Amino acid sequence: MSKLRRQLSASTNSVVEPKKLSDLKDKTGNVYESIAIIAKRANQINITIKEELHNKLEEFASHTDSLEEIHENKEQIEISRAYERMPNPALLATAEFLDDKVYFRRNDEDLFS
């Protein structure tokens, strides 16, 4: 498990909890903009996790098996279970956003000034 993933999942509960919309709105002034930022960050986290998982599973893959010889690889199963227990990327992104750990900017600020 990567250092980043351990840090994120250690402080984040994997159970969904309700959030106050006013907390989300206060960060950007618009709840929809806040949700869009969280969604983009969740996608980034998800891509990183997926790449990491595939790399770890690839280490244990057997490329010489035929369809009849496929057997369960216990290491792959344990790695998969560990990743399934981790918090959802959307939960991680929301926690980062509310803790001011996500950098975002508006591209249209100069246009309307």
ChimeraX attribute file (.defattr): number of C-alpha atoms within 10 A of each C-alpha:
attribute: neighborCount
match mode: 1-to-1
recipient: residues
	/A:1	12
	/A:2	10
	/A:3	7
	/A:4	11
	/A:5	17
	/A:6	11
	/A:7	10
	/A:8	18
	/A:9	17
	/A:10	11
	/A:11	11
	/A:12	17
	/A:13	15
	/A:14	15
	/A:15	9
	/A:16	10
	/A:17	8
	/A:18	6
	/A:19	10
	/A:20	8
	/A:21	13
	/A:22	11
	/A:23	13
	/A:24	20
	/A:25	15
	/A:26	12
	/A:27	14
	/A:28	16
	/A:29	12
	/A:30	13
	/A:31	16
	/A:32	13
	/A:33	15
	/A:34	21
	/A:35	18
	/A:36	11
	/A:37	19
	/A:38	24
	/A:39	16
	/A:40	13
	/A:41	22
	/A:42	20
	/A:43	14
	/A:44	13
	/A:45	18
	/A:46	17
	/A:47	13
	/A:48	15
	/A:49	18
	/A:50	12
	/A:51	11
	/A:52	15
	/A:53	17
	/A:54	11
	/A:55	12
	/A:56	16
	/A:57	16
	/A:58	12
	/A:59	10
	/A:60	12
	/A:61	13
	/A:62	11
	/A:63	7
	/A:64	8
	/A:65	10
	/A:66	8
	/A:67	7
	/A:68	6
	/A:69	8
	/A:70	10
	/A:71	9
	/A:72	8
	/A:73	12
	/A:74	10
	/A:75	14
	/A:76	17
	/A:77	12
	/A:78	11
	/A:79	14
	/A:80	15
	/A:81	11
	/A:82	11
	/A:83	16
	/A:84	10
	/A:85	10
	/A:86	17
	/A:87	19
	/A:88	19
	/A:89	23
	/A:90	18
	/A:91	20
	/A:92	23
	/A:93	26
	/A:94	23
	/A:95	18
	/A:96	18
	/A:97	20
	/A:98	16
	/A:99	9
	/A:100	11
	/A:101	11
	/A:102	14
	/A:103	9
	/A:104	12
	/A:105	8
	/A:106	8
	/A:107	7
	/A:108	8
	/A:109	8
	/A:110	7
	/A:111	6
	/A:112	5
	/A:113	5
